[in-house]
Amino acid sequence: MERTEYDDRTQWTLNGKLHRTDGPAVEYANGDKFWYLNGKLHRTDGPAVEYYDGSVDWFLNDEEVTIADVLDDKETFTWALQDHHPAFQRSNKNNSSGDGA
């Protein structure tokens, strides 16, 4: 695995693809963090993207999903108690009301 530092970020790659198993593969100076495996946004124990403002996005195998697709109810509750806010999830693509809100 190769770690490369740039002015605005640090990133880890394996075989030319963003990849890291023990943390985010890209960490920006502003605090944004992105988890990648084999070049795909992917994380099974939390959001694959954490933005500096506290909002998050959830991905499995480069496909945007919801918190419920990643964590079971107990894990979701525990994650929320750790001062995370799943309501800040940026995507509304799985909103069941169909109104996009």
N, C-alpha and C positions, 0 to 999 in steps of 0.2 A: 504494500500500500504506500502511496506517495502523498505526502502533505506538502501543499504549496501555499505560500503566503503572498497575497496581493495587498495593495493599499487599502482596499475596501472590504476584503474578505480573506478567510482561510478556508481551503477546501482539501478534501481527501479524495483520491482517485485510485482505482484498481483497474489495470488493463485499459486505461484511457477513459473509464466511465466513473462518474461520481459514485462513491461507495464508501460506507463506513458502518461497522456493526456495533460500535461502542459509543455512539453519539451522533450528532448531526454531521453530515458530509460537507455542508457549507455553513459557515458562521460568518455573518456580516458584521462589520464594525458597529453598525447601528443597533445590533442585538437580534436581528432576524436570524432564524435557524431553520435549515432544511435537511431532512433525513432522506438519504438515498441508499438503495441497494441495487447494484448492477445497473446504474444509470436511471433507475426509476424511483420516483417519489414513493416511499414506503416506510411505514412504521406500525408495529403491532402493539406497542405499549403506551401509545399516546398520539398526539397529533403529529403528522409528518412535516407540518410547517407551523412554526411559532413566530409571530411577528412581534416587533419591539413594543407595540402598543397593547399586547396581551391577547390579541385575536389569534385564532388558529384555523387551520385547514387540515382535514383528515384525508389520507390517501392510502390505498393498498394497491401495490403493483401498478402505480402510475394512474390509477383510477380514483377520482374524487368520491369519497363516501361520507357517511355520517359517523358520529361518535358511537352510535349503536352498532355499526358494522364492525367496529374495532374492539370495543370494550363491552363486557357484560355489565349488568346493572350494578353489581357490587363494585366493580372496578371503576365505573363511571362515577358513582357516588364518592369513592375514595379520591379519584382524580379531582373532582370538583371541590372537595374539602381541602385540598392542598393549595387553595387560593387560585384555582384556575376557574375560568368562566366559560363553559361550553356554549352559553348563549351568544358569545362573541364569534361563533363560527361564521365565517364569511359567506359560505355557500347556502343558498336557499333552494338548491336544485331538487332536494328531496322533501320539500314542503308539501304536505298532504292536502292543504287547502286549495292548492292550485292557483292562488292569487299572487305568488311570488313574494309575499311579505313574510 
